[in-house]
Amino acid sequence: MHTVKTLAPALPAPRIHTPPPCDTWESHTARSVTHWGCSGAVISVDGELDASNAGQLAEHVQRCAAYCEWLVLDLIDLEFIGTAGFSALKTITGRCADTLVHCTTVPGVAVTRLLRICDPNNELPTTVSVAEALAGIPDLRSVR
């Protein structure tokens, strides 16, 4: 008898049908604003992301991702990101991949600098701009 192992679920995880999380998240050095669309969200983050708040942001993004078929992390205005922030990004994209949520990151200067060091093989999915990220999402509905 043969057993079949799968690396990812065959079907997308069911989306939650209750009101989504708060549109904002804030720590002592960073904040985010979530712009919801019909089937996904753009989460814009600014400030500084380090070991003191990267896990909190990752948790907030994962709560939002539970309501999404697609997710764009807009990090253009992030002024600083430490290695804990990179770990949070890897966690976010990994969990999104596990639940078949299309996820991409739009890096700014600080994130691009960190990715050159921590992600030399370009494994983290990135897009040049939010507009390009949205254009690449199949069956995209408008973002409010």
C-alpha positions as CSV (number, residue, x, y, z in Angstrom):
1,M,0.0,0.0,0.0
2,H,1.4,3.4,-1.0
3,T,1.1,6.5,1.1
4,V,1.0,10.0,-0.3
5,K,2.6,12.8,1.4
6,T,1.7,16.4,0.5
7,L,3.8,19.4,1.2
8,A,0.9,21.9,1.1
9,P,-2.9,21.6,1.5
10,A,-4.7,20.6,-1.6
11,L,-7.3,23.3,-1.1
12,P,-7.0,26.8,0.4
13,A,-7.8,27.0,4.1
14,P,-11.3,28.2,4.8
15,R,-11.5,31.9,5.3
16,I,-13.0,33.3,8.5
17,H,-16.4,34.9,8.1
18,T,-16.4,37.3,11.0
19,P,-15.3,40.9,11.1
20,P,-11.6,41.2,10.3
21,P,-9.0,42.5,12.8
22,C,-8.5,46.1,13.5
23,D,-7.3,48.2,10.6
24,T,-4.3,49.5,12.6
25,W,-1.5,48.0,14.7
26,E,1.0,50.0,16.7
27,S,4.0,49.4,18.9
28,H,6.4,51.9,20.5
29,T,8.4,52.3,17.3
30,A,6.2,51.1,14.4
31,R,2.7,51.1,13.1
32,S,0.7,49.6,10.3
33,V,-2.5,50.4,8.5
34,T,-4.5,47.7,6.7
35,H,-6.4,48.6,3.6
36,W,-9.0,45.8,3.0
37,G,-10.2,44.6,-0.4
38,C,-12.9,42.1,-1.1
39,S,-10.6,39.2,-1.0
40,G,-7.3,40.5,0.5
41,A,-5.4,43.3,2.1
42,V,-2.5,45.7,1.7
43,I,-0.7,46.2,5.1
44,S,1.5,49.3,5.1
45,V,4.1,49.5,7.8
46,D,6.3,52.4,8.9
47,G,8.7,53.1,11.6
48,E,11.3,50.7,13.0
49,L,10.9,46.9,13.2
50,D,13.2,45.1,15.6
51,A,13.3,42.3,18.2
52,S,10.9,44.2,20.5
53,N,8.0,44.4,18.0
54,A,8.6,42.0,15.0
55,G,6.7,39.1,16.6
56,Q,3.8,41.4,17.4
57,L,3.6,42.6,13.8
58,A,3.8,39.0,12.6
59,E,0.9,38.0,14.8
60,H,-1.2,40.9,13.6
61,V,-0.4,40.1,9.9
62,Q,-1.3,36.5,10.5
63,R,-4.7,37.5,12.0
64,C,-5.3,39.6,8.9
65,A,-4.2,36.8,6.6
66,A,-6.9,34.5,8.0
67,Y,-9.4,36.7,6.1
68,C,-7.4,36.9,2.8
69,E,-6.8,35.2,-0.4
70,W,-4.0,37.6,-1.1
71,L,-1.8,39.9,1.0
72,V,0.6,42.7,0.2
73,L,3.1,43.9,2.8
74,D,4.0,47.5,1.9
75,L,7.3,48.1,3.7
76,I,8.4,51.1,1.6
77,D,8.2,53.5,4.6
78,L,9.9,51.3,7.1
79,E,13.0,53.2,8.3
80,F,14.7,50.3,10.0
81,I,14.4,46.5,10.1
82,G,16.6,44.2,12.1
83,T,17.2,40.5,11.7
84,A,14.1,39.7,13.9
85,G,12.1,41.6,11.3
86,F,13.5,39.4,8.6
87,S,12.6,36.3,10.6
88,A,9.0,37.7,11.0
89,L,8.8,38.2,7.2
90,K,9.9,34.6,6.6
91,T,7.3,33.4,9.1
92,I,4.6,35.4,7.5
93,T,5.3,34.3,4.0
94,G,5.7,30.7,5.1
95,R,2.4,30.6,6.9
96,C,0.7,32.3,3.9
97,A,2.1,29.7,1.6
98,D,0.9,26.9,3.9
99,T,-2.7,28.3,3.7
100,L,-2.5,29.2,0.0
101,V,-2.6,32.9,0.6
102,H,-0.8,34.8,-2.2
103,C,1.6,37.0,-0.3
104,T,4.3,39.4,-1.5
105,T,6.4,42.1,0.1
106,V,7.1,45.6,-1.3
107,P,10.5,46.5,0.2
108,G,11.8,50.0,0.8
109,V,15.4,51.0,1.2
110,A,15.8,49.5,4.7
111,V,14.3,46.2,3.8
112,T,16.2,46.0,0.5
113,R,19.5,46.5,2.4
114,L,18.6,43.7,4.9
115,L,17.5,41.3,2.1
116,R,20.9,41.7,0.4
117,I,22.4,40.2,3.5
118,C,19.8,37.8,4.8
119,D,18.2,36.7,1.6
120,P,20.9,36.6,-1.1
121,N,19.0,33.9,-3.1
122,N,15.9,36.1,-3.3
123,E,13.6,33.5,-1.6
124,L,11.3,36.0,0.0
125,P,8.6,37.0,-2.5
126,T,9.0,40.7,-3.3
127,T,7.5,43.1,-5.8
128,V,8.8,46.5,-6.9
129,S,5.6,48.5,-6.0
130,V,2.2,48.1,-4.5
131,A,0.6,48.8,-7.9
132,E,2.7,46.0,-9.5
133,A,1.8,43.7,-6.7
134,L,-1.9,44.4,-7.1
135,A,-1.7,44.0,-10.9
136,G,-0.2,40.5,-10.3
137,I,-3.0,39.2,-8.2
138,P,-5.5,37.1,-10.2
139,D,-9.1,38.1,-10.0
140,L,-8.3,41.2,-7.9
141,R,-11.2,43.1,-6.5
142,S,-10.8,46.8,-5.6
143,V,-8.9,47.8,-2.5
144,R,-10.6,50.4,-0.3
